[in-house]
Amino acid sequence: MDASGIEAKEVVPASRKLGRSDAAALAKEARQVVVAKGKKVDRFEPGGKAPKAVVDAMLGPTGNLRAPTLRSGKNVIVGFNEEVFGELLG
Protein backbone atom coordinates (compact mmCIF):
# COMPACT_ATOMS: atom_id res chain seq x y z
CA MET A 1 0.00 0.00 0.00
CA ASP A 2 2.91 2.32 0.63
CA ALA A 3 4.02 2.01 -3.01
CA SER A 4 0.57 3.21 -4.14
CA GLY A 5 0.51 6.09 -1.69
CA ILE A 6 -2.48 4.63 0.17
CA GLU A 7 -2.74 5.47 3.84
CA ALA A 8 -4.76 3.45 6.36
CA LYS A 9 -7.36 5.31 8.42
CA GLU A 10 -7.47 2.52 11.00
CA VAL A 11 -5.12 -0.36 11.69
CA VAL A 12 -6.32 -3.18 13.90
CA PRO A 13 -3.52 -5.12 15.62
CA ALA A 14 -3.40 -8.88 15.14
CA SER A 15 -3.90 -9.33 18.88
CA ARG A 16 -7.48 -8.05 18.46
CA LYS A 17 -9.29 -10.98 16.91
CA LEU A 18 -12.19 -10.14 14.60
CA GLY A 19 -14.72 -12.94 14.23
CA ARG A 20 -17.93 -13.91 12.48
CA SER A 21 -19.97 -10.95 13.74
CA ASP A 22 -17.29 -8.48 12.60
CA ALA A 23 -17.17 -10.11 9.16
CA ALA A 24 -20.97 -10.02 8.92
CA ALA A 25 -21.01 -6.30 9.79
CA LEU A 26 -18.44 -5.55 7.07
CA ALA A 27 -20.39 -7.61 4.52
CA LYS A 28 -23.68 -5.84 5.30
CA GLU A 29 -22.13 -2.43 4.63
CA ALA A 30 -20.35 -3.51 1.42
CA ARG A 31 -21.51 -3.21 -2.16
CA GLN A 32 -18.88 -5.77 -3.14
CA VAL A 33 -16.81 -8.24 -1.11
CA VAL A 34 -13.75 -9.66 -2.86
CA VAL A 35 -12.06 -12.63 -1.19
CA ALA A 36 -8.64 -13.68 -2.44
CA LYS A 37 -7.10 -16.99 -1.46
CA GLY A 38 -3.90 -17.30 -3.44
CA LYS A 39 -4.79 -17.07 -7.12
CA LYS A 40 -8.46 -17.89 -6.47
CA VAL A 41 -10.65 -14.78 -6.26
CA ASP A 42 -14.34 -14.85 -5.27
CA ARG A 43 -16.58 -11.81 -5.69
CA PHE A 44 -19.81 -11.32 -3.80
CA GLU A 45 -22.49 -8.62 -3.87
CA PRO A 46 -24.20 -9.05 -0.50
CA GLY A 47 -26.89 -6.40 -1.10
CA GLY A 48 -27.13 -5.16 2.49
CA LYS A 49 -27.15 -8.66 3.92
CA ALA A 50 -24.51 -11.01 5.29
CA PRO A 51 -25.12 -14.37 3.60
CA LYS A 52 -23.42 -17.33 5.28
CA ALA A 53 -21.37 -18.07 2.13
CA VAL A 54 -19.88 -14.56 2.14
CA VAL A 55 -19.06 -14.58 5.85
CA ASP A 56 -17.60 -18.10 5.64
CA ALA A 57 -15.34 -17.02 2.75
CA MET A 58 -14.09 -14.05 4.80
CA LEU A 59 -13.03 -16.22 7.74
CA GLY A 60 -9.86 -18.25 8.09
CA PRO A 61 -9.56 -21.77 9.56
CA THR A 62 -9.46 -20.36 13.11
CA GLY A 63 -12.79 -18.59 12.64
CA ASN A 64 -11.19 -15.14 12.59
CA LEU A 65 -11.35 -12.57 9.81
CA ARG A 66 -8.56 -13.27 7.33
CA ALA A 67 -5.75 -10.79 6.86
CA PRO A 68 -5.27 -8.44 5.28
CA THR A 69 -8.79 -7.04 5.22
CA LEU A 70 -9.35 -3.62 3.69
CA ARG A 71 -12.39 -1.47 3.22
CA SER A 72 -12.20 1.05 0.41
CA GLY A 73 -15.45 2.94 -0.02
CA LYS A 74 -18.14 0.29 -0.45
CA ASN A 75 -15.63 -2.44 -1.38
CA VAL A 76 -14.23 -4.93 1.12
CA ILE A 77 -11.11 -6.87 0.13
CA VAL A 78 -10.15 -9.93 2.15
CA GLY A 79 -6.81 -11.65 1.55
CA PHE A 80 -4.09 -10.58 -0.83
CA ASN A 81 -4.06 -10.70 -4.61
CA GLU A 82 -1.92 -8.16 -6.46
CA GLU A 83 -4.30 -7.91 -9.42
CA VAL A 84 -7.30 -7.27 -7.17
CA PHE A 85 -5.41 -4.63 -5.19
CA GLY A 86 -4.39 -2.90 -8.43
CA GLU A 87 -7.92 -3.03 -9.81
CA LEU A 88 -9.74 -1.76 -6.74
CA LEU A 89 -7.12 0.46 -5.14
CA GLY A 90 -5.39 1.85 -8.20
N, C-alpha and C positions, 0 to 999 in steps of 0.2 A: 504494500500500500504506500510505503514511503516513496517508491520510484514513481508512482502516479500522482504524488502530491496530495493524497487523500489523508485526512486527519480524522481520527476517531473522536466522537463526542463523548462516548462512555466506553470504558474498558472494564470488563468484569474479570476479576482474578480467577484462576483455575480452582482455587480453594472454595469458591462459592459455587456449589453445584446447582445447575439449572435442570429441572426435571420435566416431566410430562405436562404439568400445568403451565409452566413457562413456555414450552414449545407450543402448546395449544393457544396461549394468548398471542404469541407472535403470529401464528398461522391465521387467526381470526382477523388480525389487523392488516394482513398482507393481501395485495392483489395477486402476487405471484410468489410461490415458494420454489426455489431451485435447490435441489439436494444433489451434491456431487460426492460420489464415492469412487475415487480413482478416476478412471476414464468414463464411468457410467454416470450419466446426468439425468435426473428425473425432474420434470417440471409439473407443478400443481397450480391450479387456480382455485383456492378454497372458497371464494365467494362469501366472505364474512363468517365462515364456519371453520371448525377444526376437525375435519374428517379423520378417523382413526388411521387411515393409510398415510395421510400427510404427517401426522404427529409421529407415527412409528418410524417413518423414513428419516425424520429429523433427530431421532434418538440413537445413541450408540448402544453397544452391547451391555453397558452398565446401567442403562436407563436414563442417562444424562444427555442433555443437549450436546450434539457433536460440535467440535471446534474445527476451524473457526466458524462462527456464526455472525453474519453481518446483516444489518438492516439499512437499506438505502432507499429512501422514499417509501414506496409501497412494495418494494421487493425485499425478500428475505433470502439470503444465500447461506446454505449450510454445507460445510465441507469446502475443500479447495479443488478448483479446476481452473487453470490459467485462462482457458478460452472463455469460460463463464465470467470470470472476474473482468477480463478485457471487454466483453460484450456489455455487461451491466454497470461497470464502474468506469469504463473509458480508459 
